[in-house]
Amino acid sequence: MKHYISDGRAIYEDENHGLFSKKLAEFAISNMMVKDPTMKELKSLKAPSIDETKELLEKYKIELPSEFIYTAWYLHAMTIADYPIHFNV
């Protein structure tokens, strides 16, 4: 499978085991868009903060190794972008 991805991406995955770094998560989240259900147009996502993600994990007693926090933050934001009606975006 590695022959289908760039050398830079392969190196990143080897070094980070496919997890998001802080910089990568910030970049990905800052570029997320959400479809406004009333206007039927795309707008920038008001993303959750890293602290909101940590609070959510604590609330539901989900324990993750520290290296997974930025991946969890990205997934939290992606969920809000994909299901805006459930989050009152």
PAGUKOL-989542 format. One record per residue (C-alpha): residue in one letter; x, y, z. Coordinates in steps of 0.001 Angstrom, whole numbers, plus 524288, in hexadecimal, padded with zeros to 5 digits. Layout:
<vexmis>
aXYZ...
</vexmis>
This chain:
<vexmis>
m800008000080000k80B408095D802C5h80EB180A3E7F463y801FD811DA7F237i8057381CE37FB9Fs80FE9827507FAE3d81D2C82566800FEg81A8B8308F80A6Fr80DD382A8480EF3a8143C81D2E8106Di81EEE8231F818E0y814C982A5982116e80CFF81DD982332d8193681634826C0e81D258207C830BDn80F8D823538363Eh8089A8164D83434g7FDE281D1F82C69l7F9FD825EB837C5f7F74C8347283688s8014C83E1083B91k7FCB384AEF8415Ek8008E8525583517l7F9CF848AE82C0Ba7ED588489A83441e7ECF885784834A0f7EEB685828825E6a7E46284DDE822F0i7DA768538682C75s7DC8786179827BAn7D8DB85D38819F7m7CC65855F281DAEm7BF9B85AD281834v7B1A48580A81C35k7A5448592481427d79BE7862EA81A29p78ECB85BAE81A1Dt786CC86838818ECm78ECE86ED780E51k793658629580707e7A1178682D805ECl7AE41864EB80BB3k7B40B86CBA816D0s7C00786B3681F4Fl7BE89861FD82AAEk7BEC4867C98384Ea7C7B185D2483D27p7C8558580884AFEs7D43F85B95852DFi7DDC88515185761d7D8BA853AD86534e7CAC1850CA860FCt7CF6A843FA85B35k7D68A84084867C5e7CA5C843CF86FCDl7C21083B3086712l7CB9082FE2868A5e7CB71831B387775k7BC96832B5877CCy7BB258257087155k7C6C081FA5878A2i7CE8781D1C86C40e7DCFB81B9886EF9l7E68C81D4B863DCp7F55781D5F863A0s7FA1E82B6D8629Be7FEE8829AE8549Bf7F0C68277085023i7EB5D83491854E6y7ED4283BE48481Ft7E74C830C18405Aa7DBAE830EB849C2w7DA9383FB484816y7DA6083E2D8394El7D00B8338783A10h7C7CE83BD884355a7C8098472F839A6m7C56B83E2F82E22t7B97D83894834FEi7B4038463483735a7B683849B1828EDd7B00783D3182405y7A42083DCD82D04p7A17E84C6282F45i7931484AB88328Ch796518426483E67f79FB584CC684382n797AA8590884076v7A22285EAA837A8
</vexmis>
